[in-house]
Structure formats: structure tokens, C-alpha cells
Amino acid sequence: MERVRQEDLNRYIAESVKVCIHGGQGEDMAPWLDKRIKRVGLCPDQTHLRIFFDDHYFFAVPLSSEVSQTEQEWSAYDRYAGLYYVVRNKEE
């Protein structure tokens, strides 16, 4: 498995995507949200990658997360929190 890298998310910048943060299978799952990624960047202490939806709102993925990717989806698993952070191409 790969680790979180900013350049892996560059293909989603300015694109309409679906995002979700959820736990493991069988757990309650937050709804998928339609978003547009404005930019990505490291947080000030360089421990998380911030995925911004505008100038103020973002979610932060720990850099130590394990990443898996396909053509349609980027997913990072934070084993310490037991959470998945997922960005998926929006289905037209």
C-alpha cells in the first residue's frame, strides 16, 4: 500500500466529486456528499493533507494513512482512527 501523497489528488482539483469519511464495513456510514475540490495542501505541522472545498472548509487525512487508488476512486485508511477517507469521481 502507498502512503498519502499530494500529487495523487491533483487530478481531482476543480472537479466535481463525491466524498465520504466512514468506518469499517457494517458500521454506520455518513452520506456521500457532492463537492468540488478547490485545492490540496499540507497542514502547518506537516502531519495531514488538507483537501479544501473552498477557502475555509476541508477535511484532513493523516499522511500515515494507507492509500489505495483506482481510475474512479482515491481512498485512504487511517488505522489509528479506523476511518476511511474517500474521493470518488462523480457519476454523471
Secondary structure, DSSP 8 states (H G I E B T S, - for coil): -EE--HHHHGGGBTSEEEEEEE-STTS-B---EEEEB-EEEE-TTSSEEEEESSSS-EEEEETTSEEEE-SSEEEEEETTTTEEEEEEE---
